[in-house]
């Protein structure tokens, strides 16, 4: 995000929300596990989901543009 020019404050808040100990149980075949810490991903409904989707998609889009690949 920093390399894409996003403000330092936004990047700091995004990191905090992404790494702030998310714990949740898993439901497998009707059995609920003990809560475990999630180290990756976003919570469902997180306000950062749309921004992260756009940031992640920017890298391959930039590569395609640099190499003259386009969709007509």
ROMIMI-35024 format. One record per residue: residue number from 0; residue in one letter; x, y, z of N, C-alpha, C, CB in turn. Coordinates in steps of 0.001 Angstrom, whole numbers, plus 524288, in hexadecimal, padded with zeros to 5 digits. Glycine has a CB too. Layout:
N
+-----+------+-------+--------+-------+--------+---------+-------+-------+--------+-------+--------+---------+-------+
: pos : code : neast : nnorth :   nup : caeast : canorth :  caup : ceast : cnorth :   cup : cbeast : cbnorth :  cbup :
+-----+------+-------+--------+-------+--------+---------+-------+-------+--------+-------+--------+---------+-------+
: NUM :    a :     X :      Y :     Z :      X :       Y :     Z :     X :      Y :     Z :      X :       Y :     Z :
...
+-----+------+-------+--------+-------+--------+---------+-------+-------+--------+-------+--------+---------+-------+
END
This chain:
72
+-----+------+-------+--------+-------+--------+---------+-------+-------+--------+-------+--------+---------+-------+
: pos : code : neast : nnorth :   nup : caeast : canorth :  caup : ceast : cnorth :   cup : cbeast : cbnorth :  cbup :
+-----+------+-------+--------+-------+--------+---------+-------+-------+--------+-------+--------+---------+-------+
:   0 :    x : 80330 :  7FB62 : 80000 :  80000 :   80000 : 80000 : 80360 :  804E5 : 80000 :  7FC5D :   7FFFA : 804A7 :
:   1 :    x : 8079F :  804A5 : 802DB :  80B13 :   80936 : 8030D : 80D53 :  80A60 : 7FDAB :  80F84 :   80856 : 80701 :
:   2 :    x : 80EDE :  8064B : 7FAD1 :  81122 :   80712 : 7F5A1 : 80D26 :  8093B : 7F1C1 :  8135A :   801F4 : 7F395 :
:   3 :    x : 80825 :  8086B : 7F2D5 :  80413 :   80A85 : 7EF71 : 802A2 :  8101C : 7F0E9 :  7FF41 :   80713 : 7EFAA :
:   4 :    x : 80547 :  81238 : 7F4EB :  8046D :   817AA : 7F65F : 80005 :  8189F : 7FA35 :  8036C :   81AB5 : 7F1AA :
:   5 :    x : 7FE41 :  8148B : 7FCDE :  7FA1F :   81554 : 800BB : 7FC5D :  8180F : 80588 :  7F792 :   8100C : 80246 :
:   6 :    x : 7F93B :  81B54 : 80814 :  7FB1D :   81E3C : 80CA9 : 7FCEA :  81A96 : 81107 :  7F6D3 :   821DB : 80EB5 :
:   7 :    x : 800FF :  81C35 : 813CD :  80339 :   81909 : 81801 : 7FF2E :  817CC : 81C2F :  807E0 :   81BD5 : 81A74 :
:   8 :    x : 7FBC6 :  81B7B : 81D61 :  7F7B9 :   81A97 : 82150 : 7F407 :  8163C : 81FC1 :  7F4A9 :   81F8C : 82240 :
:   9 :    x : 7F27F :  81617 : 81AC3 :  7EF0B :   811F8 : 818DA : 7F1BE :  80CAF : 81926 :  7ED51 :   8131B : 81339 :
:  10 :    x : 7F6AE :  80C87 : 81795 :  7F9A7 :   807A4 : 817B8 : 7FA23 :  805B3 : 81D52 :  7FF20 :   80863 : 81547 :
:  11 :    x : 7FB25 :  80931 : 820FE :  7FBA7 :   807B6 : 8267F : 7F687 :  8056D : 8288C :  7FD4A :   80C78 : 829D1 :
:  12 :    x : 7F22A :  807F3 : 82752 :  7ED13 :   805FF : 8291C : 7EBDA :  800BF : 82691 :  7E8B5 :   809FC : 827DE :
:  13 :    x : 7ED0C :  80035 : 8218B :  7EC15 :   7FB43 : 81ED3 : 7EF35 :  7F6DD : 82151 :  7ED76 :   7FBBE : 818FF :
:  14 :    x : 7F421 :  7F7E0 : 82292 :  7F75B :   7F3DE : 82523 : 7F520 :  7F268 : 82A73 :  7FD02 :   7F5CA : 825C3 :
:  15 :    x : 7F36B :  7F648 : 82D57 :  7F131 :   7F54A : 83282 : 7EC5C :  7F1D9 : 83219 :  7EFD4 :   7FA72 : 8353C :
:  16 :    x : 7E8E6 :  7F31B : 82E6C :  7E424 :   7F006 : 82DCA : 7E550 :  7EA87 : 82BD4 :  7E06C :   7F2BE : 82A0C :
:  17 :    x : 7E95B :  7E9EE : 828A7 :  7EAA8 :   7E4CC : 82686 : 7ED64 :  7E14B : 82A76 :  7EE0B :   7E567 : 821C5 :
:  18 :    x : 7F03D :  7E39B : 82E15 :  7F360 :   7E06B : 831A4 : 7F14B :  7E066 : 83735 :  7F8EA :   7E254 : 831A7 :
:  19 :    x : 7ECD9 :  7E2CC : 83821 :  7EAAB :   7E31D : 83D68 : 7E804 :  7DDF6 : 83EC4 :  7E6BE :   7E7B9 : 83DDF :
:  20 :    x : 7EAF0 :  7DA27 : 8407C :  7E940 :   7D508 : 8424A : 7E3B7 :  7D361 : 84111 :  7E9E8 :   7D4D0 : 847C9 :
:  21 :    x : 7E2CD :  7D18D : 83C5D :  7DDAA :   7CF8B : 83AF9 : 7DD62 :  7C9DB : 83CAF :  7DC97 :   7D01D : 834FD :
:  22 :    x : 7D986 :  7C89E : 83FC5 :  7D8A5 :   7C343 : 8417F : 7D321 :  7C1AA : 83FF2 :  7D97B :   7C2B6 : 84783 :
:  23 :    x : 7D290 :  7BCEB : 83DFC :  7CD6C :   7BAFB : 83C87 : 7CD87 :  7B504 : 83C71 :  7CBB7 :   7BD31 : 83723 :
:  24 :    x : 7C91B :  7B297 : 83DAA :  7C8C7 :   7ACE6 : 83D33 : 7C796 :  7AB66 : 8378E :  7C48D :   7AAAC : 840EE :
:  25 :    x : 7C87E :  7A68A : 83638 :  7C72A :   7A480 : 8310D : 7C2CB :  7A084 : 831B4 :  7CC0B :   7A1FE : 82E4E :
:  26 :    x : 7BF56 :  7A051 : 82DE9 :  7BB0F :   79C8E : 82DE9 : 7BC13 :  798AE : 82983 :  7B59C :   79F52 : 82D3F :
:  27 :    x : 7BD18 :  793BD : 82AE7 :  7BE3C :   78FAF : 8270F : 7BAA6 :  78B12 : 82816 :  7C416 :   78DFF : 82745 :
:  28 :    x : 7B777 :  789C0 : 82442 :  7B3C5 :   78566 : 824B6 : 7B07F :  785BA : 829AC :  7B6AF :   7803C : 82499 :
:  29 :    x : 7AEED :  78A73 : 82B12 :  7AB9D :   78B3C : 82FA4 : 7AE7B :  78B80 : 834D0 :  7A7C2 :   78707 : 82FE9 :
:  30 :    x : 7B395 :  78AA6 : 834D6 :  7B6AD :   78AE7 : 839A4 : 7B981 :  79026 : 839EB :  7BAA8 :   7864F : 839E9 :
:  31 :    x : 7B913 :  792BC : 83E68 :  7BB89 :   797D3 : 83F28 : 7C0BE :  79719 : 841F1 :  7B7EB :   79B8C : 8424B :
:  32 :    x : 7C4DD :  79947 : 83FB3 :  7CA0E :   798E3 : 84211 : 7CAC0 :  79D1F : 8462F :  7CE5C :   79952 : 83DDE :
:  33 :    x : 7CF15 :  79CD3 : 848F6 :  7D077 :   7A10D : 84C87 : 7D233 :  7A5B4 : 84940 :  7D4DB :   79F56 : 85074 :
:  34 :    x : 7D1A1 :  7AA57 : 84B6E :  7D339 :   7AF0C : 8489E : 7D917 :  7AEF0 : 847A5 :  7D1AF :   7B403 : 84BB0 :
:  35 :    x : 7DA9F :  7B047 : 842EE :  7E024 :   7B07F : 84172 : 7E14B :  7B5E3 : 83F2D :  7E18A :   7AC17 : 83D6E :
:  36 :    x : 7E63A :  7B770 : 83F70 :  7E7B5 :   7BC8E : 83D5E : 7E85D :  7BC43 : 83774 :  7ECCB :   7BE83 : 83FF6 :
:  37 :    x : 7E641 :  7C01C : 834C7 :  7E6DE :   7C08B : 82F27 : 7EB39 :  7C465 : 82E05 :  7E1B4 :   7C242 : 82C7F :
:  38 :    x : 7EEFA :  7C2C6 : 82AD8 :  7F372 :   7C623 : 829A3 : 7F2DF :  7C8D0 : 8245B :  7F876 :   7C2FA : 829BD :
:  39 :    x : 7EEE9 :  7C75D : 82150 :  7EE31 :   7C9B5 : 81C25 : 7E862 :  7CA3D : 81B10 :  7F0E5 :   7C664 : 817D1 :
:  40 :    x : 7E72A :  7CDAE : 81784 :  7E1C0 :   7CE6F : 815FD : 7DF33 :  7D2E7 : 818E4 :  7DEB7 :   7C985 : 816E0 :
:  41 :    x : 7DA6B :  7D41B : 81754 :  7D760 :   7D849 : 819BE : 7D257 :  7D610 : 81BE8 :  7D638 :   7DCB1 : 815CC :
:  42 :    x : 7D055 :  7D898 : 81FE1 :  7CB44 :   7D704 : 821F4 : 7C715 :  7D83E : 81DE9 :  7CA14 :   7D9CE : 8273A :
:  43 :    x : 7C2FA :  7D50F : 81DD5 :  7BEAC :   7D614 : 81A45 : 7BC44 :  7DB57 : 81BA2 :  7BA87 :   7D1A9 : 81A86 :
:  44 :    x : 7BB81 :  7DEA0 : 817C5 :  7B941 :   7E3BF : 818A5 : 7BD29 :  7E7EC : 81A2F :  7B53C :   7E35E : 81CB3 :
:  45 :    x : 7C22E :  7E6A6 : 81A61 :  7C630 :   7EA72 : 81BD5 : 7C645 :  7EEDD : 817D8 :  7CBA4 :   7E7D1 : 81C38 :
:  46 :    x : 7C69A :  7F3AC : 819BF :  7C68C :   7F831 : 81643 : 7CB66 :  7F869 : 812CC :  7C61F :   7FD32 : 8196D :
:  47 :    x : 7CF81 :  7F58F : 8142C :  7D442 :   7F58A : 810FF : 7D409 :  7F1AC : 80C77 :  7D8E5 :   7F44E : 81462 :
:  48 :    x : 7D012 :  7EE5C : 80C49 :  7CFE5 :   7EA3E : 80857 : 7D01E :  7EC6C : 802CA :  7CAFC :   7E701 : 80905 :
:  49 :    x : 7CD0C :  7F06C : 801AC :  7CCF9 :   7F298 : 7FC64 : 7D235 :  7F515 : 7FB08 :  7C895 :   7F69F : 7FBDA :
:  50 :    x : 7D471 :  7F7F9 : 7FEB4 :  7D979 :   7FA85 : 7FDB3 : 7DDBE :  7F677 : 7FCCF :  7DAF7 :   7FE22 : 80247 :
:  51 :    x : 7DDBC :  7F254 : 7FFEE :  7E1C0 :   7EE50 : 7FF46 : 7E123 :  7EB80 : 7FA12 :  7E185 :   7EA60 : 803C5 :
:  52 :    x : 7DC5C :  7EA83 : 7F880 :  7DB64 :   7E804 : 7F375 : 7DDBA :  7EB50 : 7EF0C :  7D574 :   7E737 : 7F295 :
:  53 :    x : 7DCDD :  7F068 : 7EF3D :  7DEF0 :   7F3DF : 7EB34 : 7E4E3 :  7F41E : 7EB55 :  7DCB0 :   7F954 : 7EBD8 :
:  54 :    x : 7E723 :  7F448 : 7F006 :  7ECD6 :   7F488 : 7F082 : 7EF52 :  7EF8A : 7EE68 :  7EE72 :   7F566 : 7F641 :
:  55 :    x : 7ED1F :  7EB12 : 7EFB9 :  7EF44 :   7E611 : 7EDEC : 7EEC5 :  7E59D : 7E7FE :  7EC73 :   7E171 : 7F09F :
:  56 :    x : 7EA7E :  7E77A : 7E5CA :  7E9BB :   7E73A : 7E023 : 7ED1C :  7EB08 : 7DD1F :  7E425 :   7E838 : 7DEDE :
:  57 :    x : 7EF21 :  7EEFE : 7DFB9 :  7F247 :   7F2F5 : 7DD16 : 7F76F :  7F0C5 : 7DB0A :  7F359 :   7F775 : 7E0C4 :
:  58 :    x : 7F9DF :  7ED3D : 7DDE0 :  7FEF6 :   7EB1D : 7DC42 : 7FEA6 :  7E83E : 7D707 :  8010E :   7E769 : 7E072 :
:  59 :    x : 7FB20 :  7E470 : 7D664 :  7FAED :   7E1DC : 7D142 : 7F914 :  7E58A : 7CCEF :  7F754 :   7DD1E : 7D17F :
:  60 :    x : 7F5AF :  7E93C : 7CE2E :  7F3E5 :   7ECF8 : 7CA3B : 7F86C :  7F05B : 7C853 :  7EF81 :   7F06F : 7CC72 :
:  61 :    x : 7FBC3 :  7F20D : 7CBE7 :  8004C :   7F536 : 7CA70 : 80417 :  7F206 : 7C720 :  80314 :   7F752 : 7CF58 :
:  62 :    x : 804E6 :  7ED17 : 7C889 :  80869 :   7E9B8 : 7C588 : 8065F :  7E906 : 7BFFE :  80909 :   7E45D : 7C836 :
:  63 :    x : 80149 :  7E800 : 7BF7B :  7FEF7 :   7E759 : 7BA4B : 7FF92 :  7EC47 : 7B709 :  7F92F :   7E5E9 : 7BAC1 :
:  64 :    x : 7FEB1 :  7F0BE : 7B972 :  7FF2E :   7F5AF : 7B6AB : 804D5 :  7F697 : 7B4E6 :  7FD53 :   7FA37 : 7BA25 :
:  65 :    x : 80898 :  7F571 : 7B83F :  80E1F :   7F612 : 7B6DF : 80FAC :  7F2A9 : 7B23B :  81190 :   7F4C2 : 7BB8F :
:  66 :    x : 80D3D :  7EE19 : 7B1D2 :  80E9C :   7EA6C : 7ADAD : 80B00 :  7EADE : 7A8EA :  80E75 :   7E4E5 : 7AFC9 :
:  67 :    x : 807E4 :  7EEFC : 7A8BA :  8049B :   7EFFC : 7A429 : 80007 :  7EC50 : 7A386 :  807D0 :   7EFBC : 79F6D :
:  68 :    x : 7FE75 :  7E9B2 : 7A7A6 :  7FA00 :   7E625 : 7A761 : 7F517 :  7E939 : 7A8B9 :  7FAB7 :   7E15F : 7AB26 :
:  69 :    x : 7F117 :  7E8BA : 7A566 :  7EC33 :   7EB81 : 7A679 : 7E796 :  7E822 : 7A4D8 :  7EC0E :   7F0D4 : 7A398 :
:  70 :    x : 7E310 :  7E9A2 : 7A6AA :  7DE39 :   7E6E0 : 7A557 : 7DB14 :  7EA71 : 7A1C7 :  7DB01 :   7E555 : 7AA61 :
:  71 :    x : 7D959 :  7E85A : 79D71 :  7D64C :   7EB84 : 799BE : 7D0C3 :  7E9A3 : 79984 :  7D8B3 :   7EB60 : 7944D :
+-----+------+-------+--------+-------+--------+---------+-------+-------+--------+-------+--------+---------+-------+
END
